[in-house]
Amino acid sequence: MVEVGANSTPEVLFGGRYRLLERIGSGAKGTVHRARDEFLGRDVAIKILPTDVLNEDQQKRNDDEVKVLARLNHHSLVGLLDAGSDLSDPKAPRVYLVMELVRGFDLRHRLSKGTLQLRHTAQIGCDLAEGLDYIHSQSVVHRDIKPANVMLFDYGTKDARLRAKLADFGIAALAGTKGDDASALTGTVAYMSPEQVKGEPLQPASDIYSLGLVLLQCITGKLEFPGPAVESAVVRLFRNPEIPAGLDPQWSALLTAMTSTDPAERPSAREVSKALYEQTFAGRSRRKLGGSLLPENEEQRLAAVRRYNILDTPPDGAFDRVTSLAARIFSVPTAIVSVVDHDRIWFKSHYGTDVEQLDRDPGLCASAILQNDPWVIEDTETDPRALSNPLVAGEFGLKFYAGVPLRTRDGFNLGTLCILDT
């Protein structure tokens, strides 16, 4: 659709609703613009992928693949909201992807300021591996894992850690796809897998190799395969990346496996996610509340959390009614429905507070899910289980906490319904 504005300059309105604003990024495979969704009245990001003039079969195949990508939905991915083809100029058709606009910065920018601590590297890597596990389960290979395609952000609270989202699916392809495009030397040379360099059809293991190089760069602060494109591409065919001497043995083993030249020897994204999840807790001084802070079925519990797909999702009226009712019944100022993720407590509904999440480590809900009955702290100022909680120590001034686990039908405690008083 083409509109003529007040200044009589033709303007393309993609899909009849997305008005392009300033350019915010560019690469070999297209440009990214901030855009205004005139229908919903919100800002989005649009990546425009110029293509050659396509025949009908090519256009259908291209549209089918874009539709697969647009259906991807996971909290560790920059959301793909819409997609289509702009044919306003028949001689220069353009495919466009409409994505959520992340308010943050990319990992490349962060690494320009120095290396990351191992714990932070593990947290970011765990987020990305979870996203890869999801897209690989949908038979999609990203093909361009690199720091510039990792968006970092937080939720605007002092207790929130940086979280990572994988962006830019502009060159993603279906796993095992055959043909010129799937086998082409496509991606960013410094982070390509050996099979990408050789132009072989790609499988999910290629993304694992690239993620391994990104994590290695987070730790060392340098590219493992720098230099001109040809030199950088070829050298990885003859040697494995150099893992720093003295690195924690678990880290060393993980990075060595992820960057094996043999794709069959690399772990799956789920295995990487599990290993990095364990690393987020390694070496930390953690409070012991009568035993382990992790449920015995933690891996299965987290799978249930992912199955319900309720992390980082918009407010839900049903949950909001529950917290509002709980606050009135118990005459307390605050009630929360929480979901306990692997490293944080996400407040799915929060009546009486603007806080949206807390780190799992000092969180009371993380302890409440270990119980099968209501878990009550009558005086947080004298109870050692609560003293490090930011809602107790901070300006909120929490004095009383009571939480009951929210259990699935198959017996997993996803989070809590809790009430708080000052």
WOCOR-V578753 format. One line per field, one symbol per residue. psi: psi as a letter, one per 30 degrees, with the letter a starting at -180 (. if undefined). A space follows every 50 residues. Layout:
BEGIN
psi=???
END
This chain:
BEGIN
psi=kkljafggkkkkjkggfjkkblkfllafgalkkklkjfefhlklkkkkjk llkkleeeeeeeeeeeeeeffkjkfgkkkjfllakjgfjffikkkkkklk jkialleeeeffflllleeeeeeeeeeeeeeeeeeefghkkefhjlefgj kklagglffklklkkkligfgllkkgklleefflikakefgllefeefgl kklffeeeeeeeeeeeeeefglkeiaaleeeeeeefffllljkkkfkkee eeeeeeeegkfjeffklleeeeeeeeeefffkgkjkkjihakfklfheee eeeeeeefhgkhllkkeeeeeeeeeeeeeghlfkkkjlkjafgljkjekj kgkfkfllkeegkeefeefflflkjkjejfffjffffgkffefafehkfk kkkkkjklfggkjebljlkkl.
END
